[in-house]
């Protein structure tokens, strides 16, 4: 854990305060737990010998989602000098949902856009596109969809607008089988042992009127 902490780009200590796009935060219990899980996921990746390691770590990923310490994940994205750790933080941030930290991820939407770009740069932009899509950040996604040099990333960043409600409703009704409703009158069946004597009697008209007048006074701000 100690070696990974040095790669975060900031002291991974409880109580540390930080600012993220003008908003103040601090590293608390949930943030520390999130950093520990991120380090565990990083370690599992480093020691994996195949591509199935994310499936084995689904319980850890669910814990990160439940903790929802999104500010500290965005801080890792911005501060770390380890490209792989940044990619993992972006990936986890996207899986947490919500919109907080969109700007932190969008900073890396153009990572390595040059002839000398590295595979890590392409992976970073790819995960940024996927995360921004989960977060509903359509403006930076449009930029990526139009200008990213990688056609695969442009496809990922292409937003799929919601279809019109009438079209979705029509497709749904075509898939659902019709159930005919009974048209005849059905008798009301009451159990013979049902005791109706314990019910409360209805309120009188005067009581109902007083209640309504009281509500009216509360709504209009009248004290009398």
C-alpha positions as CSV (number, residue, x, y, z in Angstrom):
1,X,0.0,0.0,0.0
2,X,2.8,2.4,0.8
3,X,4.3,2.2,-2.7
4,X,0.9,2.8,-4.3
5,X,0.2,5.8,-1.9
6,X,3.3,7.6,-3.3
7,X,1.7,7.3,-6.8
8,X,-1.5,9.1,-5.8
9,X,0.2,12.5,-6.1
10,X,-0.9,13.7,-2.7
11,X,-0.7,12.5,0.9
12,X,-3.2,9.7,1.4
13,X,-3.9,10.6,5.0
14,X,-7.2,11.1,6.8
15,X,-8.1,14.8,7.4
16,X,-6.1,16.2,4.5
17,X,-8.1,19.0,2.8
18,X,-8.1,19.7,-0.9
19,X,-9.9,21.7,-3.5
20,X,-11.5,20.5,-6.7
21,X,-12.6,23.2,-9.1
22,X,-13.2,25.7,-6.4
23,X,-15.0,23.4,-4.0
24,X,-13.4,22.3,-0.7
25,X,-13.2,18.6,0.4
26,X,-11.3,16.5,2.8
27,X,-10.1,12.9,3.0
28,X,-12.3,11.1,5.4
29,X,-13.1,7.5,6.2
30,X,-14.9,6.8,2.9
31,X,-12.0,8.4,0.9
32,X,-9.4,6.4,2.7
33,X,-11.3,3.2,2.1
34,X,-11.7,4.1,-1.6
35,X,-8.0,4.7,-1.9
36,X,-7.3,1.4,-0.3
37,X,-9.6,-0.4,-2.7
38,X,-8.1,1.5,-5.7
39,X,-4.6,0.3,-4.5
40,X,-5.9,-3.3,-4.2
41,X,-7.4,-3.1,-7.7
42,X,-4.1,-1.7,-9.0
43,X,-2.2,-4.5,-7.3
44,X,-4.5,-7.1,-8.8
45,X,-3.9,-5.7,-12.2
46,X,-0.1,-5.7,-11.8
47,X,-0.1,-9.3,-10.8
48,X,-2.7,-10.6,-13.3
49,X,-1.6,-12.9,-16.0
50,X,-4.8,-12.7,-18.1
51,X,-7.6,-10.3,-18.9
52,X,-10.2,-11.7,-16.4
53,X,-9.0,-9.8,-13.4
54,X,-11.8,-7.2,-13.5
55,X,-14.4,-10.0,-13.1
56,X,-12.7,-11.3,-10.0
57,X,-12.7,-7.9,-8.5
58,X,-16.4,-7.1,-8.8
59,X,-17.0,-7.1,-5.0
60,X,-14.3,-4.4,-4.7
61,X,-15.7,-2.4,-7.5
62,X,-19.2,-2.5,-5.9
63,X,-17.6,-1.3,-2.6
64,X,-16.1,1.7,-4.4
65,X,-19.5,2.5,-6.0
66,X,-21.3,2.2,-2.6
67,X,-18.7,4.5,-0.9
68,X,-19.3,7.1,-3.6
69,X,-16.1,9.1,-2.6
70,X,-16.0,10.6,-6.1
71,X,-14.0,13.7,-5.1
72,X,-11.0,11.7,-4.1
73,X,-11.1,9.6,-7.3
74,X,-11.1,12.9,-9.3
75,X,-8.1,14.1,-7.2
76,X,-6.2,10.9,-8.2
77,X,-7.1,11.5,-11.8
78,X,-5.7,15.0,-11.7
79,X,-2.6,14.4,-9.5
80,X,-1.2,11.0,-10.2
81,X,1.8,10.6,-12.4
82,X,1.1,6.9,-13.0
83,X,-0.9,6.5,-16.3
84,X,-2.3,3.1,-15.3
85,X,-3.5,4.4,-11.9
86,X,-5.1,7.4,-13.6
87,X,-6.9,5.1,-16.1
88,X,-8.2,3.0,-13.2
89,X,-9.4,6.0,-11.3
90,X,-11.2,7.3,-14.4
91,X,-12.8,3.9,-14.9
92,X,-14.0,3.7,-11.3
93,X,-15.2,7.4,-11.3
94,X,-17.4,6.6,-14.3
95,X,-18.9,3.6,-12.7
96,X,-20.0,5.7,-9.7
97,X,-22.2,7.9,-11.9
98,X,-23.2,11.4,-11.1
99,X,-21.7,14.5,-12.7
100,X,-19.2,15.7,-10.0
101,X,-15.7,15.9,-11.4
102,X,-16.6,16.0,-15.1
103,X,-14.0,18.7,-15.6
104,X,-11.3,16.6,-14.0
105,X,-11.9,13.8,-16.5
106,X,-12.4,16.1,-19.5
107,X,-8.8,17.5,-18.9
108,X,-7.6,14.1,-20.3
109,X,-10.0,13.9,-23.2
110,X,-7.2,15.1,-25.5
111,X,-4.4,13.1,-23.9
112,X,-1.6,12.4,-26.4
113,X,-3.4,13.7,-29.5
114,X,-0.2,13.8,-31.6
115,X,1.6,11.5,-33.9
116,X,3.8,10.4,-31.0
117,X,0.9,9.4,-28.7
118,X,1.4,6.3,-26.6
119,X,-0.9,3.3,-26.1
120,X,-1.5,4.7,-22.5
121,X,-2.8,7.9,-24.1
122,X,-5.3,6.1,-26.2
123,X,-6.4,4.0,-23.3
124,X,-6.8,7.1,-21.2
125,X,-9.0,8.9,-23.8
126,X,-11.0,5.7,-24.3
127,X,-11.8,5.4,-20.6
128,X,-12.5,9.1,-20.4
129,X,-15.1,8.7,-23.2
130,X,-16.8,5.7,-21.4
131,X,-16.8,7.5,-18.1
132,X,-18.2,10.7,-19.4
133,X,-20.9,8.7,-21.1
134,X,-21.9,7.1,-17.9
135,X,-21.9,10.6,-16.2
136,X,-24.0,12.2,-19.0
137,X,-21.3,14.8,-19.9
138,X,-22.5,15.4,-23.4
139,X,-20.6,18.6,-24.3
140,X,-17.1,17.1,-23.9
141,X,-18.3,13.9,-25.5
142,X,-19.3,15.8,-28.6
143,X,-15.8,17.3,-28.8
144,X,-14.3,13.8,-28.6
145,X,-16.8,12.4,-31.1
146,X,-15.8,15.1,-33.6
147,X,-12.1,15.5,-33.1
148,X,-10.5,12.5,-31.6
149,X,-7.9,10.9,-33.9
150,X,-8.9,7.4,-33.0
151,X,-12.1,6.2,-34.8
152,X,-12.9,3.7,-32.1
153,X,-12.9,6.4,-29.5
154,X,-15.0,8.6,-31.7
155,X,-17.6,5.8,-31.9
156,X,-17.5,5.4,-28.1
157,X,-18.0,9.2,-27.6
158,X,-20.9,9.4,-30.0
159,X,-23.9,10.1,-27.8
160,X,-27.0,8.1,-28.5
161,X,-30.0,10.5,-28.1
162,X,-33.1,9.2,-26.5
163,X,-35.7,8.2,-29.0
164,X,-39.1,10.0,-28.9
165,X,-41.5,8.8,-26.2
166,X,-44.2,8.0,-28.8
167,X,-41.8,5.7,-30.7
168,X,-40.7,3.9,-27.6
169,X,-44.3,3.5,-26.4
170,X,-45.3,2.1,-29.8
171,X,-42.5,-0.4,-29.7
172,X,-43.4,-1.4,-26.2
173,X,-47.1,-1.9,-27.0
174,X,-46.2,-4.1,-30.0
175,X,-44.2,-6.4,-27.7
176,X,-46.8,-6.7,-25.0
177,X,-49.6,-9.2,-25.5
178,X,-53.2,-7.8,-25.0
179,X,-55.2,-9.0,-22.0
180,X,-58.9,-8.7,-22.4
181,X,-60.7,-7.2,-19.4
182,X,-64.1,-8.5,-18.2
183,X,-66.9,-6.4,-19.3
184,X,-69.7,-7.7,-17.2
185,X,-70.6,-6.4,-13.7
186,X,-68.9,-8.4,-10.9
187,X,-70.6,-8.7,-7.6
188,X,-68.8,-7.4,-4.5
189,X,-68.0,-10.4,-2.3
190,X,-67.8,-9.7,1.5
191,X,-66.7,-12.3,3.9
192,X,-69.6,-13.4,6.1
193,X,-67.4,-13.0,9.3
194,X,-66.2,-9.5,8.5
195,X,-66.9,-7.2,11.4
196,X,-67.8,-3.7,10.2
197,X,-68.7,-2.3,13.7
198,X,-65.1,-1.4,14.5
199,X,-64.6,1.2,11.7
200,X,-64.4,4.9,12.5
201,X,-67.5,6.9,11.7
202,X,-67.1,9.5,8.9
203,X,-66.3,13.1,9.9
204,X,-69.1,15.6,9.9
205,X,-69.3,18.4,7.3
206,X,-68.5,21.0,9.9
207,X,-65.3,19.3,10.9
208,X,-64.2,18.8,7.3
209,X,-65.0,22.5,6.6
210,X,-62.9,23.5,9.6
211,X,-60.0,21.4,8.5
212,X,-60.1,22.9,5.0
213,X,-60.3,26.4,6.3
214,X,-57.3,25.8,8.6
215,X,-55.3,24.5,5.6
216,X,-56.3,27.6,3.6
217,X,-55.1,29.9,6.3
218,X,-51.7,28.0,6.5
219,X,-51.3,28.2,2.7
220,X,-52.2,31.9,2.4
221,X,-50.2,32.9,5.5
222,X,-53.1,34.0,7.6
223,X,-52.6,33.7,11.3
224,X,-56.2,34.2,12.3
